[in-house]
Amino acid sequence: MRACVSACFTTLPNPENSNASIRSTWPDVQQCSYLYLSPKNANEEPRLLDSITWPDTTPLSKPFSLNLVTSGAKSSFTIVPRSGGWRVGDELTVRIQLRDYNGNPKKSGGDFLISRLHNRELGAGVVGQVQDHLNGTFTAVFPLLWNGKADVEVMLVQTSESITVLKRLTEEQPDRIFFSSDFRFGNIIKQSICNVCLDPDRAPLCNFTDLNTGEQWFCYKPSGLDCNTRVSHIKGGFNQKISRGINMKVPIKAMENSISILPHAGETKKMKPGPSGYYYGHQWRPIGGPTVHQFNDAAVITACLKGKQLYLFGDSTIRQFYQHITKTLPNLLTFDKHSSPQSGPFFAVDHTNDIMVTYRCHAPPIRFSKVPVSQLRYVANELDGLTGGPNTVVVIGVWSHFSTFPLEVYYQRLMTIHRAVQRLQNRAPGTKVIIRTANMKDLTLSESLTNSDWYSLQRDKVLRAVFKDSGVLLLDAWEMGQAHYLPHSLHPQPEIIKLMFDIILSNTCPK
């Protein structure tokens, strides 16, 4: 099991003690959070997490010179020339040399780079497959998918040194995002700290572990009130103990960054691994996947969704789909007046066309301002409550709110969802399940310590590994955001959301 904060290596209070826990029926939970794994998770988790291990990064010795940190401005890339030029169907290779602030070549790997090939006028873009050679050099490879000009972009997202800091933060401060709950009895209201893992030596704990999924959640028991008086879940804030500046999202330059792609000639090469899709004509085109149709008219969308139920579960990036569809279809009646604008639950219906659309946020850890406890639902439990069938479409997105916790916490949540998806597919064949991946963001320093793109990348890899070959459709928000000309954003702009929803509808109505 991977390293964690010593405070997490704790034993829970005796569940027989009613002052410590109201969930006395929970069987033998002796350890906190990700240290408790079911036998099936315990067998699979090390293999899966080891398969996405990040290269070792530079230890930050004391004193540490900032001049030795990777500098995007001092680094460079070159396009590898090709005899006879480039044609559609070929591959373009780019070599990248990282340097420190002294201008010296880096000798180790572990930096986080991304790359993109694009043509703004054609509305074309595709991500490159980046390989770390662990010696300060990288290679980016692109499939050539359109005829005309193409510009290469390479970006240093996070330096290996900053990733060292981010790794240490997760090990030493997994609770730097803290939560609370209101407990209420009559006119008495008290607030108490809550989290995935708490120190039982500090105060008695209320154990709110979900009996069906095994997902753990704890609050310190407020003095004078019982655990069953909890009424709300609240994002408390962020404990920031590191204020070091981080060199991130810096473009890497080249003497020449453009090529001309000639028309196709000969056999097309297929990259392995390659991108999941690309943009052309401002539309997303999957590679090797089902065709994405354009749904630009409310009548066409209504015809697609007629007689169907659309269930949206997850974080605010899934809420965007609900907001998009309710703005697009004027005949949908919404019943959201008494729901929280952040957490919902939301419900919309078109009685004439027998269309139902719902959104519900996932259970803690969820960083919404205030959610009634009565509305906290684990996605796996919601899936177990669905009848399912060919007219049921489920879209799930759970990722951003797990960024500060060790990967084991996220892995366990995904596995409970994965098993619930399997149960749903077994009892209701034909149910369409779509999983939305993570995406990159526009980062500030404080956000980089909680919602870093490197954190998101690790969770994106775990999500893909868990749902590989599971019969669900992966909506690749990671590549769709990265390949687009619009800037990175936690909440992709409406143009990208529309393209993502076209994928959902194309999977719902493939004909």
N, C-alpha and C positions, 0 to 999 in steps of 0.2 A: 504494500500500500504506500502511496506517495506521502511525502512529508506534509505536515500541517502544523498549525499553531498549537502550542501545548495546551491551551485552554480548550481545544476541541477533543483532547484525549481525556474525556471526563466520563464519569459514571453518573447516570441519572439518579435522582432520588428514588427511594423505594416506592413503586407504584401503589403499594398498599396504603401509603400515607396520603390521605385525602387532601391535606393541605398542600401537597406538592403536585398532585395531578388529578384531573377529572377523568382521565382515560385509563382507569385502572384495569380495563379489560385488554389493553394492548399487551401482546405476548412477549415478555422477556427482551425488551429493548434495553440494552445495557450500555450502548455507546452512541455518541452523538453523530447525527447526520451521515456523512459519506463514509464513516468508518463501519456503518452497519449496512451490509449488502446481502441480498438474498443469495442463496447458493448459485442460482443461475447467473445473476449479475456478477458475482465474485469470480466465476469461471471465465466469463466473456470480457469483463472490463479491462484486465491488464493487457490482454492481447489487442483489444481495440485501441486503447489509449497509447500503447507502445507503437502502433502502426502509424500514428500521426505525430510522433515525437519531433519536436523542433530541434535543430542543431544546437550544440552547446554554444553559449554566448560568452563574451569576455567577462571574467570576474572583475569587479571594480575594487581594485586594491587601494589602500590608503597610504600616502596621498595619491590621488588619481588626476592625471592631467587631461583637461578637456580637449587639448590639442590632439589627443589620440583617438577622439571620437570620430566616427564616420561623418564626413562632410558631403552632403549632396552637391553643394556648389563646386567642390574640388573634384568630385567624381565625374566620370564620362562614359559614354557608350559609342560604339562604332557599328555600322552596318557591315556585315560580312558580304563582300562582293560576290556576284554570281556571273559566271561566263554566259554571255548571251542575254543577260538581263532576267527579269522576272515575268512570269506569266501566271494567269489565274490557274490555280491548282498546284502551284509550287509552294515552297515554304521559305520564309524570310528568317534569317538568323541574326541576332544582335548580341554582341559581346559587351559586357559591362565591367568596368574596372572601378572599384570603390577606393577612395583615398580618405585619409584623415585630414584634420584642419591644418596640419603642416604640409599637406600635399603629398605625403608618402603613401604608397600603395598599402592597402590593408592586407593582412596575412591570414585572417581568420574569417569564418562565415557567421551566419546567424542573423544577418540584417533582413528586413522585410521589404521586398521590392514588388512593385506591380508594373505592368506594361500594357500599352494599348496601341493598336494600329487603327487609324481612322481617316475619314474624308468627310468633313463637315458638309460640303456642298451636296454630296451624294447621300447624306444621312446614313453613312456606313461606319461601322466600328466593330472591333473584335479584340478580345484580351489575348495577351501572349502567355505562353506557358514558361514560367521562370524556373530555372534550375540553379541552385546554390552549389558552387564547386568547393565551398568550405576553405577557400584560400584568398578571399577578397574579390574573386571574380564570379560573375554570373553569366548565364546565357538565357536569352528570351527568344522563343520560337513562335512564329505566327503563320497560320494558314493564309494564303492569298486567295481571297474570295470574290473580289470585284475587279473590274477593268478600270484603270485610271490611276490617279494620284493616290498615294497613301502616306500619311505622316506617322512617324514612330514617336511615342511618348514613353518615358521611363521615369518612375517616381520612387524616391526613397520614402517609404511610409514610416518606418521606425528603424532606428539604428540598433545594432546588436547590443550596444551598451544600454540603451533605454529598455530593451527587452529584458536584459538582466534585472533592471529595476522593477519592471512589471511582474516578472516571475517572483521576485522577492516579496513584492506587495501581496500577491495572492497567498504566499506561504505564511507571511507574518501578520497580515491584516485582512483576512477574508471577511471580516465583519465591518470593514470601513464604510460600507453602506449599511446604515442601521434603520430599524423599523420600530414601530410602536403600535399599541392598541389602546383604545378607550375601553374601560370597564365601567359599567354603570349599574347602580341599584337605586331606584327612586331618584332623588336629587343629588346623590353622591356620584361623582364622576372622577375617576383616577386614570392616569395614563401610565403605561408600563412598557419597557423595552422588550422587543421581540426579535427573533432571528432563527435561522436554521440551527444554530448551535449557541448555547448560552452556558455560562459557568454556574453550576448548581451550588457552589460554595458561597456565591454572592447573595443569593436569596432563593427561596423555594420557587420551583418552576411549575407553570401550567403546561401540560403536555398536550398539544393539539395535533398530534400525529394522526394522519388520516388512516382509518382502519382498513380501508379497501386497498389503497395504493401503497401504503407504507411510507408515504412522504412525511417527513418530520418537520414540525414547526413548534417553537416554544416561546413562551412569554414569562417574564418574571411576575410572580403572583403579587398583585397589589395588596397592600396591607388593609385588612378589614373587609375585603371583598372576595367572593368566591370566583374560581376560574370560569364558571358558567355565566358570569355577568359580562363577558367580553362582547362588545357590540360593533367594533370597527377595526379595520387594518389601515395603518398609515405609514407612508414613507417618512422616516424620521429625518434623515440627512446624511452627510458625508463627513467622516473623520479623515482629514487630510494631514498626514504626518510627514509627507515628503513634498518639498516645494522645488526640487531641482528642475531646471528648464530642460525641455526635451526637443531635440531636432527632429521634426516629423513632417511628412508630406511635402518634401522638397523635390522639385523636378530636377532630373539629371540631364545635362546638356550634351550635345554632340555637334561636331563641325558640320555634319550633314545628317538630316533626320527624315528625308523624304525619298521615296522611290516612285517610279512609274511602272504600273503593272499592265502588261500586254494581254491581249485576249488569250483564252485557253487554247492549248495545243498539246495533244498527247494525253496520257493517263493522269488522272487526278490522284495525288497522294493523300492519304488519310492519316492525320496525326494521331499518335497514341502516346500519352493521353492528349486529347485536344479539347478545345472549348465546346461548351454545350450548345452554343448558338452565336449569332452575330446580327448586327443591324445592317439593313440595306433599305434605302428609300424610307428611312425613319420607322421601319417595321422590324420586329424581332423574328428571325428565321432560325428555328432550331436545326442543329446538325444531327441527323440520324434520329430525330424525334418526330412526333406528329405535327402536321402543318398547323400554323397559327393563322386563323382567319381574322379579318378586321370586323369588329362589331361597332359600327359608327352611328347606328340608328336605333332609337329607343324601341321601335316596332320590331326590329330584328332581334334585339336582346330579349324583349318580352316573349317572342316566339320561341327562342331558345329555352328560356326558363319556365315556360308554361307547364304547369302541373308539377313543378319541382320545389324541393326544399333545399335551401342553401344555408348551411351552418358554418359560422366563422368563429374559430376559437383561437385565443392567443393574446398577443400584446397590441400596442398601438399601431404597429405596422400592418396588422390584420384589420384593425378598426378602420384603416384607410379604405379598405375594400367596401365595407359597409357604407361609409360616407360617399364613396364613388357611385355605388349602385343606386342609393336613394336619391342622389342628385340627378342621376341620368334617367331614371324611370319616373315620370311624373305621376303614374297611376299607383305607385307604392304608397300606402298609408303607413306612417310611422307612429309608434306608440312609445315614445322615448321621453315624454315630458317629465316624468318623475324619476328618471334614471340619471346617474352621474354621467356628465359629458365625457369623462375619461374611461370609466370602467363599465358603463352600461348597467345592466344588460339592455340591448337594443332589439327591437322587433319591428318588422315591416311586413305588410301583406298586400297583395293585389287579389281581391276576392274574385274578380271577373275571370282572371287568368290562372287562378289557383297557384299563386307564387308566394312563398314564404321565405324571408331572409332574417336571420338572427345573428347577433354578435354577443359573445361573452368573453370576458378577460380570463386569463389563467390564474390559478391560485398562487399564493406566496411562494417565492419572493416576487412581488409585483410592486413597482415603484410608482404607484398612483397616489394622489394626495390623500384620499380617504375612500375606503370601500367598506360597505356594510358587511359584517361577517356572514350574514344570511346570503350574500351574493358571491361568496368565495367558493369557487368550484374547480376541482382538478379536472383537466381535460380528459384524462382517462375515464373518470367517473361519468362525465357527460357523454362520452362515446358509448359507454356501456348502457346508457339510457336511450340510445337511438334505435329505432326500428330498422332503418336503412333500406336499401334496395336501389334499383336502377334510377329512381327519381330523386335520390338523395345525393347531395354534393357536400363534402366536408373539406374545409380549408383550415389548416393549422399553421400557426407561426409562433414558436416559443424559443426565444434565444437571447434577446438583449438584456433582460433583467437578471440573467445568470452570469454576467461577465465578471463580477468580482469574486465569485465563489470558485473553489477548485473544480476541475472538470468532472470529478466524480459526482458532484451534486447535479450537474447538468445531465450527465450520462444516466443517472438513475431516473430523472424525470422523463427523459426520452424513452427509456426502456419501458416505463409504465404506459406511456402513450403508444409505443410500438405494439405492445402486447394487446392493448385495447383495440387498436386498429385491426390486428389479426383476428380478434374475436368478432369484430363487426363484419369483416370481410367473409368470415366463415359462416356466420349465421345469415348474412344478407349479401350474397354474391351480386355484383353489379353496382354496389355502392362506390361512388367515385371519391377517392381521398387524395387531396393535394397538400403537400408539405412545402411551405415557403421557407427558403433558406435565409441566412443572415445577409446583411449588406453593409457596405462601408459608410462612414459618416464624415461630417465636417467637424473636426475636433478642436477643442480648446485644451489648454494644459490640464485643467481639473478633470475634464471629460476623458482625457487620455489615461488617467489613473483609474477610471472606472469603466469607461466604454471604449477603450482603445480598439482600433481596427485589428490589432494583433490578437486581443482577447476574442473579438468576434470571429476572426479567422479560425482560431482553435475550436470554437464551438461549431462553426460551420462544417469543419472537417468531421467532428464527432457526429453531427446530425446526418451527414451524407453516409458515414460508415454504418450507423445504426439502421437507416432506412434503405440501404443498398439491397436491391433484389427483393424488395418487400411488396411489390405490386402497387406502390403509390407513385404519383407523379411529383417529381421535384420541380418546383417553380424556382428557377435559378436567379433569385434577386441579386446574388453576389455578382454574377457576371453581367446581368442586365444593367446594374447601376454603374459598374466599372467601365463597361464598353460604351456607355452613353456620353454625349458631350456635356450634359448637365452636371453641375458639381455634385460631389458626394453629399448625402444627407441621410440622417437617421430615418427621416420620413421622406422617401423619394417624392419628387414633385409630381403633380397630377398627370403630366404627359407620360411618365414612366408607369404610374399606377394604372393608367388606361391600358398600356401595353401588357402589363401583368394580368389585368382582368380579361383581356382578349385571350390569354392563354387558358385561364379558368373556363371561359365560355367555350373555347375551341375544344377543350377536353370534355366539357359537358355535352356539346352538340358537335361531334366530330364531322358530321355529314353536312 
